[in-house]
Amino acid sequence: MNFLADLLDLILPEHCAGCGLAPVLLCDACALPLQGPARPARTAPEGLPPPWTVTTYEGPLRAILAAYKEHGRTALAAPLGEALATAVKAALTPHHLPTTREAHRGHDPPSLVWVPSRRLATRRRGHDALRGLVDVAAQRLRTTGVPVICVDALRQRGRVADQAALTARERTTNLAGALDVTSPTQIAGRPVVLVDDVVTTGASLAEAARSLRKAGADLLGTATIAATPRHHPA
């Protein structure tokens, strides 16, 4: 974290996290991509349902997520979490799921399980960024009559390298066997939607899905806020 940049954020008036121009948390233009409908992402490794996503991880969204995750602008959890809720709802739509009334009668509501961040990253940031977005998404879904619960079901078994500079194959190798289920009884036989903030190659989601299925979860689908764009050679 850049100490000088963070100090300036505290001293200077808040500006849009996306473009840095308008004196608001998020201007209309930068917020617009987060308010669109969900669509299946193109990136999906073998055995993983195409993740539902809302926007593309480029331009202002990169700055928005960095401001939320790395620079303490936690108020951005609201628009980001709402976008995640849109993707989760799309992942749930094809399935017959209990209503809020049925859930109260003992039917299992869908569980939202997120890909865990590296422990070092969580300590450095001072907050569990993805968990914050999942909490907002769950609250939004419940207000629309979709009963979901948040389950902290996954943990890292050991140290993994930072994924940012790795190729798709290297990401898959880096994450092989890296995740485990904390308490299989929490999710065995229960409907689960797996969530993350961004899907790049899908390696993190694929490893998480493997762990959940091994523990007996009924994986309904996956959902993210954004997907990295696919660049084709000219």
CYANA upper distance limits for C-alpha pairs under 8 A (distance plus 0.5 A):
  1 MET  CA      6 ASP  CA      8.22
  1 MET  CA     70 GLU  CA      7.03
  1 MET  CA     71 HIS  CA      7.64
  1 MET  CA    124 ARG  CA      8.21
  1 MET  CA    125 ARG  CA      8.35
  2 ASN  CA      6 ASP  CA      6.70
  3 PHE  CA      7 LEU  CA      6.59
  4 LEU  CA      8 LEU  CA      6.72
  5 ALA  CA      9 ASP  CA      6.75
  6 ASP  CA     10 LEU  CA      7.03
  6 ASP  CA     71 HIS  CA      6.89
  7 LEU  CA     11 ILE  CA      6.89
  8 LEU  CA     12 LEU  CA      6.22
  9 ASP  CA     13 PRO  CA      7.93
  9 ASP  CA     14 GLU  CA      7.41
 13 PRO  CA     23 PRO  CA      7.63
 14 GLU  CA     23 PRO  CA      6.41
 14 GLU  CA     24 VAL  CA      6.79
 14 GLU  CA     25 LEU  CA      7.12
 15 HIS  CA     20 GLY  CA      5.71
 15 HIS  CA     21 LEU  CA      6.51
 15 HIS  CA     22 ALA  CA      6.03
 15 HIS  CA     23 PRO  CA      4.76
 15 HIS  CA     24 VAL  CA      5.59
 15 HIS  CA     25 LEU  CA      6.44
 15 HIS  CA     26 LEU  CA      8.06
 16 CYS  CA     20 GLY  CA      5.13
 16 CYS  CA     21 LEU  CA      6.43
 16 CYS  CA     22 ALA  CA      5.88
 16 CYS  CA     23 PRO  CA      6.62
 16 CYS  CA     24 VAL  CA      5.64
 16 CYS  CA     25 LEU  CA      5.29
 16 CYS  CA     26 LEU  CA      4.97
 16 CYS  CA     27 CYS  CA      6.25
 17 ALA  CA     25 LEU  CA      6.63
 17 ALA  CA     26 LEU  CA      6.29
 17 ALA  CA     60 PRO  CA      8.33
 17 ALA  CA     63 ALA  CA      6.88
 17 ALA  CA     64 ILE  CA      5.59
 17 ALA  CA     67 ALA  CA      6.77
 18 GLY  CA     26 LEU  CA      7.12
 18 GLY  CA     27 CYS  CA      8.24
 18 GLY  CA     30 CYS  CA      6.24
 18 GLY  CA     60 PRO  CA      4.83
 18 GLY  CA     61 LEU  CA      6.78
 18 GLY  CA     62 ARG  CA      8.28
 18 GLY  CA     63 ALA  CA      5.85
 18 GLY  CA     64 ILE  CA      5.52
 19 CYS  CA     30 CYS  CA      7.60
 19 CYS  CA     60 PRO  CA      6.58
 19 CYS  CA     63 ALA  CA      8.39
 22 ALA  CA     26 LEU  CA      8.27
 22 ALA  CA     27 CYS  CA      6.66
 25 LEU  CA     75 ALA  CA      8.35
 25 LEU  CA     76 LEU  CA      7.94
 26 LEU  CA     30 CYS  CA      6.82
 26 LEU  CA     31 ALA  CA      6.54
 27 CYS  CA     31 ALA  CA      6.56
 28 ASP  CA     32 LEU  CA      6.46
 29 ALA  CA     33 PRO  CA      8.37
 30 CYS  CA     60 PRO  CA      6.81
 30 CYS  CA     61 LEU  CA      7.99
 31 ALA  CA     35 GLN  CA      7.37
 31 ALA  CA     79 PRO  CA      7.97
 32 LEU  CA     36 GLY  CA      7.52
 33 PRO  CA     54 VAL  CA      8.04
 33 PRO  CA     55 THR  CA      6.40
 34 LEU  CA     54 VAL  CA      6.98
 34 LEU  CA     55 THR  CA      6.89
 34 LEU  CA     79 PRO  CA      7.53
 34 LEU  CA     80 LEU  CA      7.46
 34 LEU  CA     82 GLU  CA      8.47
 34 LEU  CA     83 ALA  CA      5.92
 34 LEU  CA    225 ILE  CA      8.29
 35 GLN  CA     54 VAL  CA      8.25
 35 GLN  CA     83 ALA  CA      6.85
 36 GLY  CA     54 VAL  CA      6.69
 36 GLY  CA     55 THR  CA      7.93
 37 PRO  CA     54 VAL  CA      6.49
 37 PRO  CA     86 THR  CA      7.46
 37 PRO  CA     87 ALA  CA      8.42
 38 ALA  CA     52 TRP  CA      6.55
 38 ALA  CA     53 THR  CA      5.72
 38 ALA  CA     54 VAL  CA      4.92
 38 ALA  CA     55 THR  CA      8.29
 38 ALA  CA     86 THR  CA      6.73
 38 ALA  CA     87 ALA  CA      5.75
 38 ALA  CA     90 ALA  CA      6.88
 39 ARG  CA     52 TRP  CA      5.87
 39 ARG  CA     53 THR  CA      5.97
 39 ARG  CA     54 VAL  CA      6.70
 39 ARG  CA     87 ALA  CA      8.23
 39 ARG  CA     90 ALA  CA      8.42
 40 PRO  CA     50 PRO  CA      6.16
 40 PRO  CA     51 PRO  CA      6.13
 40 PRO  CA     52 TRP  CA      4.89
 40 PRO  CA     53 THR  CA      6.56
 41 ALA  CA     50 PRO  CA      6.27
 41 ALA  CA     51 PRO  CA      5.88
 41 ALA  CA     52 TRP  CA      6.28
 41 ALA  CA     53 THR  CA      6.42
 41 ALA  CA    227 ALA  CA      6.91
 42 ARG  CA     50 PRO  CA      7.25
 43 THR  CA     50 PRO  CA      7.30
 43 THR  CA     51 PRO  CA      8.15
 43 THR  CA    199 VAL  CA      7.81
 43 THR  CA    200 THR  CA      7.56
 43 THR  CA    201 THR  CA      6.53
 43 THR  CA    202 GLY  CA      6.75
 43 THR  CA    227 ALA  CA      8.16
 44 ALA  CA     48 LEU  CA      6.42
 44 ALA  CA     49 PRO  CA      7.16
 44 ALA  CA     50 PRO  CA      5.60
 44 ALA  CA     51 PRO  CA      7.45
 44 ALA  CA    201 THR  CA      7.67
 44 ALA  CA    202 GLY  CA      6.13
 45 PRO  CA    201 THR  CA      7.96
 45 PRO  CA    202 GLY  CA      6.51
 45 PRO  CA    203 ALA  CA      7.64
 45 PRO  CA    206 ALA  CA      7.28
 47 GLY  CA    206 ALA  CA      8.12
 48 LEU  CA    205 LEU  CA      8.29
 48 LEU  CA    206 ALA  CA      6.51
 48 LEU  CA    209 ALA  CA      7.80
 49 PRO  CA    221 GLY  CA      6.54
 49 PRO  CA    222 THR  CA      7.33
 50 PRO  CA    221 GLY  CA      8.29
 50 PRO  CA    222 THR  CA      7.67
 51 PRO  CA     91 ALA  CA      8.39
 51 PRO  CA    199 VAL  CA      8.36
 51 PRO  CA    221 GLY  CA      7.40
 51 PRO  CA    222 THR  CA      5.18
 51 PRO  CA    223 ALA  CA      5.55
 51 PRO  CA    224 THR  CA      7.13
 52 TRP  CA     87 ALA  CA      5.80
 52 TRP  CA     88 VAL  CA      7.79
 52 TRP  CA     90 ALA  CA      7.23
 52 TRP  CA     91 ALA  CA      6.69
 52 TRP  CA    222 THR  CA      6.77
 52 TRP  CA    223 ALA  CA      5.15
 52 TRP  CA    224 THR  CA      6.68
 53 THR  CA     84 LEU  CA      8.26
 53 THR  CA     87 ALA  CA      5.82
 53 THR  CA    223 ALA  CA      6.41
 53 THR  CA    224 THR  CA      5.40
 53 THR  CA    225 ILE  CA      5.72
 53 THR  CA    226 ALA  CA      5.83
 53 THR  CA    227 ALA  CA      7.10
 54 VAL  CA     83 ALA  CA      7.02
 54 VAL  CA     84 LEU  CA      8.18
 54 VAL  CA     86 THR  CA      7.85
 54 VAL  CA     87 ALA  CA      6.76
 54 VAL  CA    224 THR  CA      7.85
 54 VAL  CA    225 ILE  CA      5.95
 54 VAL  CA    226 ALA  CA      6.20
 55 THR  CA    225 ILE  CA      7.01
 55 THR  CA    226 ALA  CA      5.21
 55 THR  CA    227 ALA  CA      7.12
 56 THR  CA     61 LEU  CA      8.30
 56 THR  CA    226 ALA  CA      5.49
 56 THR  CA    227 ALA  CA      5.55
 56 THR  CA    228 THR  CA      6.24
 56 THR  CA    229 PRO  CA      6.66
 57 TYR  CA     61 LEU  CA      6.48
 57 TYR  CA     62 ARG  CA      6.60
 57 TYR  CA    198 VAL  CA      7.67
 57 TYR  CA    226 ALA  CA      5.81
 57 TYR  CA    227 ALA  CA      5.88
 57 TYR  CA    228 THR  CA      5.25
 57 TYR  CA    229 PRO  CA      7.22
 58 GLU  CA     62 ARG  CA      6.06
 58 GLU  CA    228 THR  CA      7.56
 58 GLU  CA    229 PRO  CA      7.97
 59 GLY  CA     63 ALA  CA      7.84
 60 PRO  CA     64 ILE  CA      6.66
 61 LEU  CA     65 LEU  CA      6.61
 62 ARG  CA     66 ALA  CA      6.69
 63 ALA  CA     67 ALA  CA      6.52
 64 ILE  CA     68 TYR  CA      6.80
 64 ILE  CA     76 LEU  CA      8.21
 65 LEU  CA     69 LYS  CA      6.43
 66 ALA  CA     70 GLU  CA      5.82
 66 ALA  CA     71 HIS  CA      7.33
 67 ALA  CA     71 HIS  CA      5.28
 67 ALA  CA     72 GLY  CA      7.10
 67 ALA  CA     73 ARG  CA      6.21
 68 TYR  CA     72 GLY  CA      6.20
 68 TYR  CA     73 ARG  CA      5.19
 68 TYR  CA     74 THR  CA      5.90
 68 TYR  CA     75 ALA  CA      8.19
 68 TYR  CA     76 LEU  CA      6.37
 68 TYR  CA     77 ALA  CA      7.64
 68 TYR  CA    129 ALA  CA      8.03
 69 LYS  CA     73 ARG  CA      8.05
 69 LYS  CA     74 THR  CA      8.20
 69 LYS  CA    125 ARG  CA      7.21
 69 LYS  CA    129 ALA  CA      6.11
 70 GLU  CA    125 ARG  CA      6.16
 71 HIS  CA    125 ARG  CA      8.06
 72 GLY  CA    125 ARG  CA      7.88
 76 LEU  CA     80 LEU  CA      6.71
 77 ALA  CA     81 GLY  CA      5.92
 77 ALA  CA    132 GLY  CA      7.03
 77 ALA  CA    133 LEU  CA      5.95
 77 ALA  CA    136 VAL  CA      7.42
 78 ALA  CA     82 GLU  CA      6.62
 78 ALA  CA    133 LEU  CA      8.03
 78 ALA  CA    136 VAL  CA      6.88
 79 PRO  CA     83 ALA  CA      6.89
 80 LEU  CA     84 LEU  CA      6.88
 80 LEU  CA    133 LEU  CA      7.10
 80 LEU  CA    225 ILE  CA      7.67
 81 GLY  CA     85 ALA  CA      6.67
 81 GLY  CA    132 GLY  CA      8.39
 81 GLY  CA    133 LEU  CA      5.00
 81 GLY  CA    134 VAL  CA      6.93
 81 GLY  CA    135 ASP  CA      8.13
 81 GLY  CA    136 VAL  CA      5.50
 81 GLY  CA    137 ALA  CA      5.25
 82 GLU  CA     86 THR  CA      6.92
 82 GLU  CA    136 VAL  CA      7.33
 82 GLU  CA    137 ALA  CA      6.03
 82 GLU  CA    140 ARG  CA      7.21
 83 ALA  CA     87 ALA  CA      7.07
 83 ALA  CA    137 ALA  CA      8.23
 83 ALA  CA    225 ILE  CA      6.35
 84 LEU  CA     88 VAL  CA      6.69
 84 LEU  CA    133 LEU  CA      7.88
 84 LEU  CA    134 VAL  CA      7.98
 84 LEU  CA    137 ALA  CA      6.38
 84 LEU  CA    197 ASP  CA      8.18
 84 LEU  CA    223 ALA  CA      7.54
 84 LEU  CA    224 THR  CA      6.49
 84 LEU  CA    225 ILE  CA      5.51
 85 ALA  CA     89 LYS  CA      6.55
 85 ALA  CA    136 VAL  CA      8.45
 85 ALA  CA    137 ALA  CA      4.90
 85 ALA  CA    138 ALA  CA      7.40
 85 ALA  CA    140 ARG  CA      7.15
 85 ALA  CA    141 LEU  CA      6.76
 86 THR  CA     90 ALA  CA      6.86
 87 ALA  CA     91 ALA  CA      6.83
 87 ALA  CA    223 ALA  CA      5.75
 87 ALA  CA    224 THR  CA      6.80
 87 ALA  CA    225 ILE  CA      7.34
 88 VAL  CA     92 LEU  CA      6.77
 88 VAL  CA    193 VAL  CA      7.62
 88 VAL  CA    195 VAL  CA      8.30
 88 VAL  CA    222 THR  CA      7.88
 88 VAL  CA    223 ALA  CA      5.83
 88 VAL  CA    224 THR  CA      8.28
 89 LYS  CA     93 THR  CA      6.54
 89 LYS  CA    141 LEU  CA      8.02
 90 ALA  CA     94 PRO  CA      8.29
 91 ALA  CA    193 VAL  CA      7.90
 91 ALA  CA    220 LEU  CA      7.68
 91 ALA  CA    221 GLY  CA      5.97
 91 ALA  CA    222 THR  CA      7.00
 91 ALA  CA    223 ALA  CA      7.08
 92 LEU  CA     97 LEU  CA      8.22
 92 LEU  CA    193 VAL  CA      8.25
 92 LEU  CA    220 LEU  CA      7.51
 92 LEU  CA    221 GLY  CA      7.81
 95 HIS  CA    220 LEU  CA      8.18
 97 LEU  CA    109 PRO  CA      7.84
 97 LEU  CA    110 PRO  CA      8.22
 98 PRO  CA    102 GLU  CA      5.77
 98 PRO  CA    103 ALA  CA      6.25
 98 PRO  CA    107 HIS  CA      6.97
 98 PRO  CA    108 ASP  CA      7.91
 98 PRO  CA    109 PRO  CA      6.92
 98 PRO  CA    147 PRO  CA      8.18
 99 THR  CA    103 ALA  CA      6.59
 99 THR  CA    145 GLY  CA      7.31
 99 THR  CA    146 VAL  CA      7.06
 99 THR  CA    147 PRO  CA      7.22
100 THR  CA    104 HIS  CA      6.88
100 THR  CA    145 GLY  CA      6.48
100 THR  CA    146 VAL  CA      7.00
100 THR  CA    147 PRO  CA      5.85
101 ARG  CA    105 ARG  CA      7.11
102 GLU  CA    106 GLY  CA      7.30
102 GLU  CA    107 HIS  CA      6.36
103 ALA  CA    107 HIS  CA      5.13
103 ALA  CA    108 ASP  CA      6.57
103 ALA  CA    109 PRO  CA      6.34
103 ALA  CA    147 PRO  CA      7.52
108 ASP  CA    190 ARG  CA      7.19
108 ASP  CA    191 PRO  CA      7.95
109 PRO  CA    147 PRO  CA      6.25
109 PRO  CA    148 VAL  CA      5.90
109 PRO  CA    149 ILE  CA      7.37
109 PRO  CA    191 PRO  CA      7.70
110 PRO  CA    147 PRO  CA      7.60
110 PRO  CA    148 VAL  CA      5.52
110 PRO  CA    149 ILE  CA      6.98
110 PRO  CA    190 ARG  CA      7.68
110 PRO  CA    191 PRO  CA      5.43
110 PRO  CA    192 VAL  CA      5.94
110 PRO  CA    193 VAL  CA      7.46
111 SER  CA    148 VAL  CA      6.20
111 SER  CA    149 ILE  CA      5.38
111 SER  CA    150 CYS  CA      6.20
111 SER  CA    151 VAL  CA      6.64
111 SER  CA    187 ILE  CA      8.40
111 SER  CA    190 ARG  CA      7.93
111 SER  CA    191 PRO  CA      6.69
111 SER  CA    192 VAL  CA      5.19
111 SER  CA    193 VAL  CA      6.73
112 LEU  CA    134 VAL  CA      7.94
112 LEU  CA    138 ALA  CA      8.37
112 LEU  CA    148 VAL  CA      7.36
112 LEU  CA    149 ILE  CA      6.54
112 LEU  CA    150 CYS  CA      5.35
112 LEU  CA    151 VAL  CA      6.50
112 LEU  CA    192 VAL  CA      6.45
112 LEU  CA    193 VAL  CA      5.64
112 LEU  CA    194 LEU  CA      6.57
112 LEU  CA    195 VAL  CA      7.40
113 VAL  CA    150 CYS  CA      6.88
113 VAL  CA    151 VAL  CA      5.91
113 VAL  CA    152 ASP  CA      6.69
113 VAL  CA    153 ALA  CA      6.79
113 VAL  CA    154 LEU  CA      8.02
113 VAL  CA    192 VAL  CA      7.30
113 VAL  CA    193 VAL  CA      6.80
113 VAL  CA    194 LEU  CA      5.50
113 VAL  CA    195 VAL  CA      6.64
114 TRP  CA    130 LEU  CA      7.75
114 TRP  CA    131 ARG  CA      7.73
114 TRP  CA    134 VAL  CA      8.04
114 TRP  CA    152 ASP  CA      7.65
114 TRP  CA    153 ALA  CA      8.35
114 TRP  CA    154 LEU  CA      7.91
114 TRP  CA    194 LEU  CA      6.18
114 TRP  CA    195 VAL  CA      5.22
114 TRP  CA    196 ASP  CA      6.30
115 VAL  CA    154 LEU  CA      7.35
115 VAL  CA    194 LEU  CA      7.94
115 VAL  CA    195 VAL  CA      7.02
115 VAL  CA    196 ASP  CA      6.26
115 VAL  CA    204 SER  CA      7.67
115 VAL  CA    205 LEU  CA      7.53
115 VAL  CA    208 ALA  CA      7.01
116 PRO  CA    130 LEU  CA      8.27
116 PRO  CA    154 LEU  CA      6.89
116 PRO  CA    155 ARG  CA      6.70
116 PRO  CA    156 GLN  CA      7.66
117 SER  CA    121 ALA  CA      7.22
117 SER  CA    122 THR  CA      7.05
117 SER  CA    128 ASP  CA      7.99
117 SER  CA    130 LEU  CA      8.12
118 ARG  CA    122 THR  CA      6.92
118 ARG  CA    156 GLN  CA      8.00
118 ARG  CA    160 VAL  CA      8.39
119 ARG  CA    123 ARG  CA      6.75
120 LEU  CA    124 ARG  CA      6.62
121 ALA  CA    125 ARG  CA      6.60
122 THR  CA    126 GLY  CA      6.50
122 THR  CA    127 HIS  CA      6.22
122 THR  CA    128 ASP  CA      5.94
122 THR  CA    129 ALA  CA      7.99
123 ARG  CA    127 HIS  CA      7.51
128 ASP  CA    132 GLY  CA      6.88
129 ALA  CA    133 LEU  CA      7.20
130 LEU  CA    134 VAL  CA      6.74
130 LEU  CA    196 ASP  CA      7.54
130 LEU  CA    197 ASP  CA      7.23
131 ARG  CA    135 ASP  CA      6.71
132 GLY  CA    136 VAL  CA      7.01
133 LEU  CA    137 ALA  CA      6.66
134 VAL  CA    138 ALA  CA      6.54
134 VAL  CA    150 CYS  CA      7.75
134 VAL  CA    195 VAL  CA      8.45
135 ASP  CA    139 GLN  CA      6.76
135 ASP  CA    150 CYS  CA      7.61
136 VAL  CA    140 ARG  CA      6.75
137 ALA  CA    141 LEU  CA      6.65
138 ALA  CA    142 ARG  CA      6.66
138 ALA  CA    148 VAL  CA      6.65
138 ALA  CA    149 ILE  CA      7.35
138 ALA  CA    150 CYS  CA      7.64
139 GLN  CA    143 THR  CA      6.89
140 ARG  CA    144 THR  CA      7.21
141 LEU  CA    145 GLY  CA      7.07
141 LEU  CA    146 VAL  CA      5.62
141 LEU  CA    147 PRO  CA      7.44
141 LEU  CA    148 VAL  CA      7.71
142 ARG  CA    146 VAL  CA      5.36
142 ARG  CA    147 PRO  CA      5.67
142 ARG  CA    148 VAL  CA      7.19
151 VAL  CA    186 GLN  CA      8.35
153 ALA  CA    181 VAL  CA      5.94
153 ALA  CA    182 THR  CA      5.87
153 ALA  CA    183 SER  CA      7.08
153 ALA  CA    184 PRO  CA      8.44
153 ALA  CA    186 GLN  CA      8.00
153 ALA  CA    187 ILE  CA      8.18
154 LEU  CA    179 LEU  CA      6.96
154 LEU  CA    180 ASP  CA      6.15
154 LEU  CA    181 VAL  CA      5.16
154 LEU  CA    182 THR  CA      6.21
154 LEU  CA    208 ALA  CA      8.03
155 ARG  CA    179 LEU  CA      6.13
155 ARG  CA    180 ASP  CA      5.99
155 ARG  CA    181 VAL  CA      6.83
155 ARG  CA    182 THR  CA      6.83
156 GLN  CA    178 ALA  CA      6.16
156 GLN  CA    179 LEU  CA      5.14
156 GLN  CA    180 ASP  CA      6.83
157 ARG  CA    177 GLY  CA      8.27
157 ARG  CA    178 ALA  CA      5.86
157 ARG  CA    179 LEU  CA      6.03
157 ARG  CA    180 ASP  CA      6.72
158 GLY  CA    178 ALA  CA      6.81
159 ARG  CA    178 ALA  CA      8.38
160 VAL  CA    174 ASN  CA      6.81
160 VAL  CA    175 LEU  CA      7.33
160 VAL  CA    178 ALA  CA      7.72
161 ALA  CA    174 ASN  CA      7.23
162 ASP  CA    166 LEU  CA      8.39
163 GLN  CA    171 ARG  CA      6.66
166 LEU  CA    170 GLU  CA      6.01
166 LEU  CA    171 ARG  CA      6.27
167 THR  CA    171 ARG  CA      6.55
168 ALA  CA    172 THR  CA      6.91
168 ALA  CA    201 THR  CA      6.26
168 ALA  CA    203 ALA  CA      7.94
169 ARG  CA    173 THR  CA      6.83
170 GLU  CA    174 ASN  CA      6.40
171 ARG  CA    175 LEU  CA      6.69
171 ARG  CA    201 THR  CA      8.42
171 ARG  CA    203 ALA  CA      6.62
171 ARG  CA    204 SER  CA      8.42
172 THR  CA    176 ALA  CA      6.56
172 THR  CA    203 ALA  CA      5.69
172 THR  CA    204 SER  CA      8.21
174 ASN  CA    178 ALA  CA      8.24
175 LEU  CA    179 LEU  CA      8.13
175 LEU  CA    203 ALA  CA      7.67
175 LEU  CA    204 SER  CA      7.30
175 LEU  CA    207 GLU  CA      7.10
176 ALA  CA    207 GLU  CA      7.05
177 GLY  CA    207 GLU  CA      7.62
178 ALA  CA    207 GLU  CA      7.95
179 LEU  CA    207 GLU  CA      7.29
179 LEU  CA    208 ALA  CA      6.82
179 LEU  CA    211 SER  CA      6.98
180 ASP  CA    208 ALA  CA      8.41
180 ASP  CA    211 SER  CA      6.22
181 VAL  CA    211 SER  CA      6.84
181 VAL  CA    212 LEU  CA      7.21
181 VAL  CA    215 ALA  CA      7.43
183 SER  CA    187 ILE  CA      8.14
184 PRO  CA    188 ALA  CA      6.23
184 PRO  CA    215 ALA  CA      5.82
184 PRO  CA    216 GLY  CA      7.97
187 ILE  CA    191 PRO  CA      8.18
187 ILE  CA    192 VAL  CA      8.12
187 ILE  CA    212 LEU  CA      8.32
187 ILE  CA    215 ALA  CA      7.80
187 ILE  CA    216 GLY  CA      7.49
187 ILE  CA    217 ALA  CA      5.82
188 ALA  CA    215 ALA  CA      6.41
188 ALA  CA    216 GLY  CA      4.87
188 ALA  CA    217 ALA  CA      5.22
188 ALA  CA    218 ASP  CA      8.04
189 GLY  CA    216 GLY  CA      6.09
189 GLY  CA    217 ALA  CA      5.58
189 GLY  CA    218 ASP  CA      6.25
190 ARG  CA    216 GLY  CA      8.45
190 ARG  CA    217 ALA  CA      5.98
190 ARG  CA    218 ASP  CA      6.04
191 PRO  CA    217 ALA  CA      6.96
191 PRO  CA    218 ASP  CA      5.18
191 PRO  CA    219 LEU  CA      6.51
191 PRO  CA    220 LEU  CA      6.74
192 VAL  CA    217 ALA  CA      7.03
192 VAL  CA    218 ASP  CA      6.36
192 VAL  CA    219 LEU  CA      5.39
192 VAL  CA    220 LEU  CA      6.21
192 VAL  CA    221 GLY  CA      7.87
193 VAL  CA    219 LEU  CA      6.62
193 VAL  CA    220 LEU  CA      6.09
193 VAL  CA    221 GLY  CA      5.67
193 VAL  CA    222 THR  CA      5.93
193 VAL  CA    223 ALA  CA      7.64
194 LEU  CA    205 LEU  CA      7.98
194 LEU  CA    208 ALA  CA      8.33
194 LEU  CA    209 ALA  CA      7.82
194 LEU  CA    219 LEU  CA      7.95
194 LEU  CA    221 GLY  CA      6.95
194 LEU  CA    222 THR  CA      5.12
194 LEU  CA    223 ALA  CA      6.84
195 VAL  CA    205 LEU  CA      8.37
195 VAL  CA    222 THR  CA      6.14
195 VAL  CA    223 ALA  CA      5.34
195 VAL  CA    224 THR  CA      6.18
196 ASP  CA    205 LEU  CA      8.01
196 ASP  CA    223 ALA  CA      7.14
196 ASP  CA    224 THR  CA      5.54
196 ASP  CA    225 ILE  CA      7.89
197 ASP  CA    224 THR  CA      5.51
197 ASP  CA    225 ILE  CA      5.67
197 ASP  CA    226 ALA  CA      7.06
198 VAL  CA    224 THR  CA      6.12
198 VAL  CA    225 ILE  CA      6.45
198 VAL  CA    226 ALA  CA      5.37
198 VAL  CA    227 ALA  CA      5.93
198 VAL  CA    228 THR  CA      7.77
199 VAL  CA    205 LEU  CA      8.24
199 VAL  CA    224 THR  CA      7.13
199 VAL  CA    226 ALA  CA      7.04
199 VAL  CA    227 ALA  CA      5.30
199 VAL  CA    228 THR  CA      6.95
200 THR  CA    227 ALA  CA      6.54
200 THR  CA    228 THR  CA      5.74
202 GLY  CA    206 ALA  CA      6.51
203 ALA  CA    207 GLU  CA      6.72
204 SER  CA    208 ALA  CA      6.70
205 LEU  CA    209 ALA  CA      6.44
205 LEU  CA    222 THR  CA      8.31
206 ALA  CA    210 ARG  CA      6.66
207 GLU  CA    211 SER  CA      6.92
208 ALA  CA    212 LEU  CA      6.76
209 ALA  CA    213 ARG  CA      6.58
209 ALA  CA    219 LEU  CA      7.93
210 ARG  CA    214 LYS  CA      6.59
211 SER  CA    215 ALA  CA      6.86
212 LEU  CA    216 GLY  CA      7.00
212 LEU  CA    217 ALA  CA      5.89
212 LEU  CA    219 LEU  CA      7.96
213 ARG  CA    217 ALA  CA      5.57
213 ARG  CA    218 ASP  CA      7.40
213 ARG  CA    219 LEU  CA      7.41
